[in-house]
Amino acid sequence: MRSILFAAALAALPVSALAAAPTNATSAWWGHIKVLASNAYEGRLTGSPGYYKAAHYVAGQFKAAGLKPGGDKGSYFQAVRYLEEHVDAAHSSVALTDGGRTIPLAVGPDVTLGARDEQPKTVTAPLVFIGYGLHLPEQGYDDFAGQDLKGKVVVVIGGGPDTLSAALKSHASSTEFPKALEAAGALGVIRVQNPKAMDIPWPRLIALSSQPGMRLAEPALQVYHRPVFSASLNPEKAEVLFAKSGHSFAELLALADAHKPLPRFPLNQGVKAEVVTETHEISSPNVVGVLPGTDPKLKAQYVVVSAHLDHLGVGEPIKGDKVYHGAMDNAAGVAAMIETAKGLKGHKLKRSIVFVAIAGEEKGLLGSKAFAEHPTVPKAAIVADINMDEFLPLFPLKHLLVLGEGESTLGDMAREVAKARGYDTLPDPAPDRNIFVRSDQYSFIKTGVPSVALKIEGLPGSPEAQMDKDWNTYRYHSPQDDLSQPVDLKSADDFDAYLLALLTRVADAKARPVWKADSFFKRFDTTGAATGAQP
């Protein structure tokens, strides 16, 4: 309850009390980042004092932009409760068992233990490899089919066959997998990442695994309904899993790299683990501001603009720095949202706009899930979500990645506004990374809301694409995502101008965005809307 008490103390402060004014004369956008990514905000870990300082800063900026409070009880804050779980790696253990033989796996160097969901105290179970772990029976692909998984732990490799779209693979791995795992009676999962699709080198993952995991305190919003063993194995150690199976990790990786279906088979050994955890309840707010619409009818509809405010807090030092500043991930997106809100001051848009700075994204899209399921505006009245997360203005804006571009008429609008401003849109260059389901737009998608996420992109094989790749390799989820990194300020300002133009287009359009008839995500739509004009 430590953060709840701290939250109560801060709630009594005026929203401007912690809001230091940006001083950068070149870019107001960069000025916000200088504040939010500074040492004083301690990496903005959900529920931490640094996060609360950041939440009050954003509320002050929303107020300055003329936004109405959109949170609880006439405030800018929507309270969200979390269960924070710490894994005690030093007192936890994992081993493979083969008859009378035990092969220890070192927690940290060899295997990390998940903390986002409740872990069982002990588990002893046979291991079964189920390929990618994709459950899409309607599409004719189901790695769970025909297998007795009750009382077993499954092993999966990230990715999927090229017969399935990136959207399908993303949805199956993130949403359908937990449901299928529970339905099969399995006790847990060991994930082995494909090294080619890893965002973060293993040594950095070890450092990050020491940080607490979180889940929403509301039982109905939790992923699993019982404790589930969850672990990730260092790919360099993965051959040991397959040593008794008649298969090799190298063989399976070759198939995965070629996007081929994977075989499924018992591993002829088991896992024995003891997981020591400590759990606390905390509270950490989303920050919500509303720009009311002006059209007598359309003002009752809401376009959401979202960006996550949280980052990773203070953790294991890298290059002498222990603050995970989160400048591009995602103070940049929050700053873009603030500047867009200020750019709309005095505009008379037809639909209402809801700006949401979100907690808990880094812990599994938790704050956005809480808002999407229990919004502070009528749920059925939310017609679109435009999300910014790590949009990376590292080079001049010429090309945009619009995640979700082909799924709805909102994607069409995003492409058309880009074209009108002299930009083109590019396809996702790395669909195996599943980034469409790894940020807050996905919480809105699962409630039926057409959504897109925006990012500045480089052409495949270009120096700009290499800059993007290098950023992910050396700065993503590290303390080096800081204020010293090179950033193209004009590119960021151009992005902000594009975002404002897109938001204006969506807010004033005659028809609300709708899913395309052939979109996989149309299944979440509860409005019955079809492609085409509608009120």
Buried (B, 14 or more C-beta within 10 A) or exposed (E): EBBBEBBEEBEEEEBBEBBBEBEBEEBBBBBBBBBBBBBEBBBBBBBBBBBBBBBBBBBBBBBBBEBBBBBBEEBBBBBBBBBBBBBEBEEBBBBBBEEEEEBEBEBBEBBBBBBBBBBBEEBBBBBBBBBBBBBBEEBEBBBBEEBEBEEBBBBBBBBBBEEBBBBBBBBBBBBBBBEBBBEBEBBBBBBBBBEBBBBBEBEBBBBBBBBBBBBBBBEEBBBBEEBBBBBBBBBEBBEBBBBBBEBEBEEBBEBBBEBBBBBBBBBBBBBBBBBBBEBBBBBBBBBBBBBBBBBEEBBEBBBBBBBBBBBBBBBBEBEEBBBBBBBBBBBBBBBBBBBBBBBBEEBEBBBBBBBBBBBBBBBBBBBBBBBBBEBBBEBEBBBBBBBBBBBBBBBEBBBBBBBBBBBBBBBBBBBEBBEEBEBEBBEBBBBBBBBBBBBBBBBBBBBBBBBBBBBBBBEEEBEBBEBBEEBBBBBBBBBBBBBEBEBBEEBBBBBBBBBBBBBBBBBBBEEBBBBBEEBBBBEBBEEEBEBEEEE
